[in-house]
Amino acid sequence: MNITIVGLGLIGGSIARRLRGFYDCEICAVDIDKDSLALAKLDGVIDKGFTDGKQAVENADLIVLCLYPQANIDFIKENVSYIKSGAVITDVSGVKRYVIDEMNKILPNTVDFIGGHPMAGREVGGYKSSTDTLFDKASYLITPTKNNKPQNIALIRSLAEYIGCSHVISTTPDEHDAVIAYTSQLMHAVAIALCNNPMIERSTFFSAGSLRDCTRVAVINENLWSELFLENSFHLKERIEEMQASLEDIKQALINNDRQALKNIMTHATSQKLKWLME
């Protein structure tokens, strides 16, 4: 099997590091950074490196797209005529409905696109930050549709397990986007909002850790995350409105000097958190 990874950064590099031996595959990568390709080849992580998309995909049985969502779409648009019949394509994007809809407009029915999203990452990027343990015990979400062939879905599931993921979850594109808007995108939005509050300038010696914990993801790649927010804007707006409603409940309890209401809100939140920890 010939596997081509498009984008040899943190995620692409970390996938490549774990692929050796998977279906006795030849591992190829395409990237604009010649130094990353050269280093990955020197490391023995890839067999071949390309800066030209045509050369990278023309013999690929499986293509793993590891660029930003729109860049993945643009890459396929530019190289679709070179992708061979029967090839399987997957991605690692944090939004699924938008990507799948766009891929369906581009790809012929002889090529199978199956959306994927490994739930792993670091706060640093690039091939030099990649590691062969990034996916250990992580979840991997896949979003197959009725048009995908069962054997190709099984291939992506096997890939996820082979690189170290302990939970491979099949879900719909819409459910993926709705839940990720809560578990990931809303968390980043809240962290950004906290750091855009001028109170942070006065907080240096006034926090025992809560502020640091709540703002960990505020050091953010604005190019990637602005794209993710906009491509999932429907669901993210819903999650923000739910958050605003929860904060309004707390605010109203304060306005009404209603301690019991506050205790009820806190008790319910504690119960929900403990339930989530046990799952």
N, C-alpha and C positions, 0 to 999 in steps of 0.2 A: 504494500500500500504506500502511495505517495501522499504525504501530508504537507500542506503549505500553511504557514502561519503568517498572517498579514498584520504587521506591526509588532516589532520585537521589543516592546517595552516591559513594564513590570508584569502584566498579566501574560502577554504573549511569550515573554522570556521564561516565566515560571512554568507555563504549560510545556514549552519546549524542553525544559530541563527534566520533566517527568515522562516524556513520551518514548524514550529509548526502549525498544522491545515491544511496543504496542503494535500488534499485527505485523511484526518484523518491518516496520515502516522506515522509509527514507524521509528525513525531516528537512524541509526547506523553509526558508523565511524570506519575506520581502520587507524592506524598510528603506527609508531615505537616508538613514544614518549608516554610512559605510563602516564606521568604526565599530558600531554595535554588531554588525554582521560579522566583521572580521574577528571580534572578540568571542562571539558565540561559536564560531567555527573553531577557533583556537581552543575553546573550552570543551569542544566535542559535543556541544549542545545541538548544533545543526550540522547537516551534511552539506548543504548548499545555501548560499545567500544571494539574493537578487535585489537590485534597486528598480528593476523593470517588472511591472505587474504581469505583462504578457508571458514572459519567461517563467515567472513564478507559478502561474496557474494552469498552464497549458497541459501539464501532465498530472495535475493534482486529482487524486480520488476524493480527498477531504480537504476543504479550505476552512480555516479557523480565523475569523475576522476579529482582530483585537485593536482596532482603531476606535476613535469616537464614533457614535452612531451615524452621523451624517457622512463622515469620512468613509465609513464602511460602505454606505450606500453609493457614494461617489466612486469608490474603487470598483465596485461591481459594475456600475454603469460604464466605466471606462474599459473594462476588461471582459465583459460578458461574452463577447464573440470568441474569446479564446478559451473559455471554460468548456471542458469536454462533456459530452452527454453522459449521464449517469453519475456525475459528481455530486457530492453532498457538501453543503455549506452550512456552517453554524457561526454564531457570533458570541460575544461576551458582554453585550451592551446592557446598561441599566434601565432601558426602556424597551418594550417589546412590540406593542401594537403598531406604533409608528414605523418601526423598522420592518416588521413583517409586511405591512401594507405596501411599503415602498419596494421591498424586494419582490413582492408578487407582481408589481407593475413591470419589473425589469427582466426577471429570469424566465427562461422557457420552461415548459412543464417537464422537460427531460432532466432538469436540475432540481434537487431537493434542498430547500432552505429550512432549517430547524433552529428556532431561536433558543439561545442559552444564556445563562447569567450565573457565574460562580460568585458565591457570597464570601469573597475574600479580597483583601487589599492591604495596602500600607499607605502611610502618609507621604511617601517618597515614590518617585516614578523612575522609568528608564530601565534599560536592560541591566545595568550595573546593580540595580536594587532588586532584581529578580532572585528568587530562591526556590530550591526544590522542595521546600516544606510549606509554601504559601497556602496550599489547598488541604493540608492535613486536617482531617475531621471537619472540614467546611461543608456547607450545603451547596448544591448545584441545582439551579432551577432550569428546567427545560419547558418550552411552550410549544409542543407539537400541535399541528392542525390536522383536520381530516384529510388534507391533501398529501400529508407526509407518509412515506412507506414505513411499515412496521420495522423492517430490518435496518432502516436508516435511523429511526428513533432509538433502536437498540444500540446502534453504533455510538451515538452521542452519549447515551447512558453509560456505555462501557468506557468511553473516553473519560468521562467525569470520575468514574470510580477508579480508573487506572492512575489518574494524576493525584489521587489521595482523598477525594471527597467521600465523606461517610454517609451523606444523605443526598440522594438524587430525587428531586421532587418534580413531578409533572403537573403543570397547571395551565390555565388558559392565558393568553396574552393579556386580557383585560383584568383577570384576577391578579396576575403578576404586577401590573402597573398600579392597581388600586392599593395593594398591600405594600409594595415598595415605596409608594408615595408616603406611607406612614412610617415604615421601619427605617427608611434611609433619607428620602428627600425632605420630609418634614423635620427630621432631626438636624439636618444641615441648615434648613431655613431658621429654626429656632436658635441654633448656635450663632448664625449670622446676625439675627435680630438682637441677641444678647450683646454681641460685640459692637454693634452699631449704636448701642445705648451709651451716652457719654459717661454714665456712672462707672463704666469699666475703668476710666482714667483715675478714679479715686479709690479703686478696690485693692490695690497692691497688698496691703497688710491687713485686709479685712475678710479674707477668705481662707477657710480651713480645707478647701478642696472641692467644694460643690461647684464653684464657678469654673474651675479648671476642668472638672469632669463634664460639665454641661456645654462647654465651649470647645471641646477637643477637636471637633471636626470643622471649626470655623476657619482654620488655616486651609484654604480651599483653592482648588484649581478653577478659577472663574470661567475659563473657556469651556471646560467640560461641563461644569455644573449648571451654568446658565443654559446650555443646550439641553441638558437632561430635564431641567425645570420646565422649559418651554415645550419640549416634546411630550411631556406628561402633564401639561398644565391643567387639564380637566380634573384629573384625580388629585393633583397636589392642591388645587384650589379647594376641593372638598375637604381634604385633611386639614388645611389651614382654618377653614370655617369651623370644623369640629373642635379644633384646639381653641379657637376664639370663644366658642360656646362654653367650653370647660373653664376657661379663665373667667368668663362672665359669671358663671355660677359661684366661683370663689369671691369675685368682686362683690356680688350681690349679698353674699353672706356677711362680708365685711361691712357693707353699707347698712345692713339690717342688724349689725352687732349680734349675729346669730351663731353662737358658738356650736350649738348642736348640729347645725347644717355643715359647718366646717368639719366637725368630727366625722359626720357621716360621709362627706366627700373623701376625707383622708382614709377612713376605714375601708371604703370601697376600693380606693386606689391601692392601698396596701394589699388587700385581698387579690386584686387583679395581678399585681406584680408577683406575688408569691405563687400564684397559680401558673403564671408564665414561666417562672424559674423551674417549676417542677415538670414542665412538659418536655 
